[in-house]
Amino acid sequence: MQNPLAYLSAQLDEFKLAGSYFRLRELESACEPVSRVDGKEVINLASNNYLGLANHPKLKEAALDAIRKYGAGSGAVRTITGTMDIHMKLERRIAAFKHTEACVVFQSGFTANAGTVSSILTPEDHIISDELNHASIIDGCRLSRAKIHVFRHRDVVHAAEVLEGLKNVPGHKLLITDGVFSMDGDIGPLDNLTALAEHYDAIMMVDDAHSSGVLGQHGRGTVDHFHLHGRVQIQVGTLSKAIGVLGGYVCGSKDLVEYLYHRARPFLFSTSHPPSVPAACLAAFEILDQEPERVQALWDNTSYYKGLLKQAGFDTGASETPITPIIAGESKLAHQFSSALFEEGLWATGIGFPTVPQGKARIRTIVTATHTREHLDKAVEILTRVAKRLGILAA
Ligand SMILES: *Cc1c(COP(=O)(O)O)cnc(C)c1O
């Protein structure tokens, strides 16, 4: 008998030829500015641990206390027995943080996006979506079976044309953008998009996965950054990046949240977080409130690092945030760049086509609040040396 999955092996061979094949690197320590990976100490510019909370003692203590009190698992989905008092406490805490009426927590940012978009829309509705929105938004759009209209990246005029064309078309309209785009580190034009949504009676939704804990006062996100409180109906965020733990959430009106309790499929059909997760997240929000200097340190490090890169002559694309791509060109070169950097002690992910356009392959670097100036000096020294060797920078 033939192996019915042989075509997958053939695909893998194609990935190898294209230079996009990878194997998973194994972290052998906590996620820290200097981490132990595959038997090697490397400066870690690859994580989303923006505020250095993933291994923070207060989060770990909170998680341990919760395990002692509530156990290791939650026992069921939220609608059966999987809602513990700390799950509800976290939702209230996030709603207060975001200045919204209510909040619902999902297992991940991915399920928050996919579960929300797919449950609030029907095939009669319309989605107007930035072409570079995250995969979880795209999946949510597809699952909803609403009509999808893609506008050019950050192009408010194009989005307006699309909405104008739909003016007399029946159905709900959902205008949706990432707050910060994960590959380029540029900021979505939420202010102008929100004005547009208001003009055309569309629902405004933002995915702040890379902006919560990063932009706005105390890291409240893009709605705060652009002073749009009360005007964006759906704010998605993640607990897996700056918050340092795991999960996703949707903030908005009480009725939106109650509707999602009743209809969002990941909420209904997948088990809730183990109690250690909401406990650690609660500790993280406590720190965000008490130590705004962490967010400041993130931005100080970001401008210091970007300054060094600029001096060295690197192309960092459209980045305006701690996400700093370094453009290499072809996919193969970007992956080579990433491997060579790793050998020299720097961990930065290579990202190629089709995740980013042809010729714009890159490594992506993310600075955190807890990197020291020495880490960043060393990182740029390695980047410069390797880039010259590979011809990415003129020698
Ligand atoms: C990472 C990310 C997500 C998914 O969040 P998880 O909590 O990791 O599932 C969603 N949207 C964007 C824009 C992201 O970058």
The ligand as an ORCA input file, in Angstrom:
! r2SCAN-3c Opt
* xyz 0 1
  C       0.097     37.130     17.991
  C      -1.096     37.744     17.375
  C      -2.358     37.192     17.581
  C      -2.553     35.890     18.307
  O      -2.372     36.018     19.685
  P      -2.089     34.700     20.549
  O      -2.485     35.101     21.917
  O      -0.633     34.403     20.395
  O      -2.945     33.630     19.985
  C      -3.453     37.846     17.056
  N      -3.303     38.983     16.335
  C      -2.093     39.527     16.106
  C      -1.991     40.789     15.320
  C      -0.951     38.919     16.600
  O       0.236     39.448     16.363
*
